[in-house]
Amino acid sequence: QVQLVESGGGLVQTGGSLRLSCAASGNTFSLYAMGWFRQAPGNEREFVGAISRSSTVTYYAGSVKGRFTISRDNAKNTLYLQMINLKPEDTAVYYCAARSVSYNDIYYVSSADYAYWGQGTQVTVSS
């Protein structure tokens, strides 16, 4: 089992940048495929990006590709989401998620595939 805590959200102007962090408890972080999701008011939770347990594979939603970068530091038990060129439509609560996997190159894009979730961090992009 793993506990996840997001941080780094805030208010930023259009075109600005933020880096979100997701700190994981325990010493098995390297065994988990990780993902970022977001949910805006009135909308369903949507996939943002995913990364395999050893960082060999990353995958992004089309709406953020080229602007967001997902990375992880297994030694620090931390997942990151670097966001640049932010737009008002990026405004949402951002969640990190984890799922234990047996192979290095596995990642997931569906929220239903993830077993553990953080509490979320708010990102607001003003126009």
Buried (B, 14 or more C-beta within 10 A) or exposed (E): EBEBBBEBBEEBEEEBEBEBBBBBEEEBBBBBBBBBBBBBEEEEBBBBBBBBBBBEBBBBBEBBEEBBBBBBEBEEBBBBBBBEEBBEEBBBBBBBBBBEBEEEEBBBBEBEBBEBBBEBBEBBBEE
